[in-house]
Amino acid sequence: MAVRKVNHSRRIRSKKSTTLSKVGFGDIVEFKYGAKDIYDKTPMVFILGKKGKILNAINISYLREYIIEQLLEETSPKKLKSWPLCGKAFRTYKTTDISMVKLIEYETLAER
């Protein structure tokens, strides 16, 4: 079954260049991903955490808007590990294949 991507570009207020060392849980970032045989070469992800050379994240390009709103309200990464709404969008990325990281300022429902 193919996974349909959702375009969230209208919710992006700004993009600022940054590095992976400066991002942490709850940040939304976009980056170029250069691994072989991948579908999404420019993922927009909600950061869960980094462990060694692995970045754990939820690719919000595969989530509907209302799920992202709930995700942005979370304060603990432990709650998200078993969150069924994000299961299909959970991804691990090799940090060595990541370049051009941009921190996203995402417009929430409360800010509209």
C-alpha positions as CSV (number, residue, x, y, z in Angstrom):
1,M,0.0,0.0,0.0
2,A,1.4,3.4,-1.0
3,V,1.6,6.1,1.6
4,R,0.2,9.4,0.5
5,K,2.2,12.6,1.3
6,V,0.4,15.7,2.6
7,N,1.6,19.1,1.6
8,H,1.9,21.3,4.7
9,S,3.8,24.2,3.0
10,R,1.0,26.7,3.7
11,R,1.6,26.3,7.5
12,I,5.3,27.1,7.2
13,R,5.9,30.6,8.6
14,S,9.7,30.6,8.1
15,K,12.8,28.4,7.6
16,K,16.1,29.1,9.2
17,S,19.3,27.3,8.5
18,T,20.7,25.3,11.4
19,T,22.7,22.2,12.3
20,L,21.5,18.9,13.7
21,S,23.5,19.6,16.9
22,K,21.2,22.5,17.7
23,V,17.9,20.7,17.3
24,G,16.0,18.6,19.9
25,F,12.7,17.1,20.8
26,G,9.7,18.9,19.5
27,D,11.5,20.9,16.8
28,I,10.3,20.6,13.2
29,V,13.0,20.5,10.6
30,E,13.4,20.0,6.9
31,F,16.6,18.6,5.3
32,K,18.0,16.9,2.3
33,Y,18.4,13.2,2.8
34,G,20.9,11.5,0.6
35,A,20.5,7.8,1.4
36,K,19.9,5.4,-1.5
37,D,16.5,4.0,-2.5
38,I,14.4,6.4,-0.5
39,Y,11.0,8.0,-1.4
40,D,11.1,11.3,0.4
41,K,14.4,13.1,-0.3
42,T,13.4,16.3,1.5
43,P,11.5,15.2,4.6
44,M,9.8,17.6,7.1
45,V,10.1,15.9,10.5
46,F,9.1,16.3,14.1
47,I,12.3,15.5,16.1
48,L,12.0,12.8,18.8
49,G,15.7,12.5,19.6
50,K,19.2,11.6,18.5
51,K,21.2,8.6,19.5
52,G,24.7,8.3,18.2
53,K,24.5,8.6,14.4
54,I,20.7,8.0,14.2
55,L,18.0,10.6,14.2
56,N,14.6,9.4,15.4
57,A,11.7,11.5,14.0
58,I,8.1,11.5,12.8
59,N,7.8,12.5,9.1
60,I,4.9,14.9,9.3
61,S,4.5,14.7,5.5
62,Y,2.6,11.5,6.1
63,L,0.3,13.0,8.7
64,R,-3.0,14.9,8.5
65,E,-3.2,18.4,10.0
66,Y,-5.2,17.5,13.1
67,I,-2.6,14.8,14.1
68,I,0.2,17.4,13.8
69,E,-1.7,19.8,16.1
70,Q,-1.9,17.0,18.7
71,L,1.8,16.2,18.2
72,L,2.9,19.8,18.8
73,E,1.1,19.8,22.1
74,E,3.1,16.8,23.4
75,T,5.9,17.5,25.9
76,S,7.4,14.1,26.4
77,P,9.0,11.8,23.8
78,K,8.1,8.8,25.9
79,K,4.4,9.4,25.3
80,L,4.9,9.3,21.5
81,K,6.7,6.0,21.3
82,S,3.5,4.0,21.4
83,W,1.2,6.7,19.9
84,P,-0.8,4.8,17.3
85,L,-1.6,7.9,15.1
86,C,2.1,8.4,14.3
87,G,3.2,4.8,13.8
88,K,3.1,4.9,10.0
89,A,5.2,8.1,10.0
90,F,8.0,7.1,12.4
91,R,11.4,7.1,10.7
92,T,15.0,6.7,11.6
93,Y,17.6,8.7,9.6
94,K,21.4,8.3,9.4
95,T,22.9,11.6,10.4
96,T,25.7,11.1,7.9
97,D,23.2,11.2,5.0
98,I,21.5,14.5,6.2
99,S,22.5,17.9,4.8
100,M,21.0,21.4,4.5
101,V,19.0,21.3,7.8
102,K,16.4,24.1,8.2
103,L,14.4,24.8,11.4
104,I,10.8,25.3,10.5
105,E,8.5,27.8,12.3
106,Y,5.2,26.0,11.9
107,E,1.8,27.8,12.3
108,T,-0.5,26.1,14.7
109,L,-4.3,26.3,14.9
110,A,-4.0,28.6,17.9
111,E,-1.8,31.0,16.0
112,R,-4.2,31.3,13.1
